[in-house]
Amino acid sequence: MIYGSPRAGKTASLHHLPEHRADNRHRISYIQFAMLNRNNVVRFISEELGLTPLRSLSAGFKQLQRQIKDIQPVNPVSIFDEV
């Protein structure tokens, strides 16, 4: 978790992280959000991993688990930025 005073550069730093960790072991996605509910969090992560989001939260979560297992040794990293 990164926190600090307004205009300290937190969001700018987060935008640079994927560029500096771009390697074959990590798949980094940046998700800008403002108070997403859990269904939308699963939907955004699914889309970032190239999946078609499912309507059911439990089915979507299972789909994500399978995808994460299937893409190993690549580790997905999701960065959520509340702006």
N, C-alpha and C positions, 0 to 999 in steps of 0.2 A: 504494500500500500504506500502510495506517495501522497503526501499532504503538505500544504503550505499556504502562505498568504496569497490573495488574489494577485495575478500578474507576475508570479514568481517564475513562471516558465515550466510548470508541471506538464501541461498539454504538449508544449513544444518538445519537451524531452521524450514524452511517450511516442510522438510521431517519428522520432529518430531511432528509437529502439529496434523496430523491425529491420531497418537498414543495416544496423551494426550486428545483428544476430542472424543475418541471412546466411544460413548454412544448410546442409543436408539433414541435420538432426532436429531442426525446429521449423515449425510452420506457424508463423506469428500472424495474428489478425488483430486489427485495431477496430474496436466497436465504440462509436460515440453514442452515448445513451443518456437519457434523463429518466431515472426511476422506471426501468423496464420491469414488467412482471415476469414471473418465471417462464411462462409460455413463450414470451418474446425472446428471452435470453436463449432458450433452446433453439428457437427458430433462427436467430442471428448466427449462432455457432454452427448450426447445420448448414446454412447458406455459405458461410466462410469455408467450410470443409467440402463444399461442392455437392452437398446433398439436397434433395428436395424435401423441404420441411413437411412433417406429418402433422395432422390436426390434433391428435391425442398427445398430451404431454408425456405420458408413460411410453407410448410407442416411439415418440421422438427421442426420448432419453435413451431407450434401448438401441435405436438406430445410431445415435452418437457413440455409444459404448462400443458397438460393433465396428464402426468406422475407425475409432481411435485404435482399437486392437489391430485392425487390418492394415493400418498405415505404419505400424511400428517397423523400424526403430525411430521413425519421425515422431516427435512429440509436439502436439498442437499447443500453442500458447495463445490465449485470448486476453487482450488488453481492453478493459472497459474504462472509458473515460466519461465521467459524469460532468457535463458542461452546462 
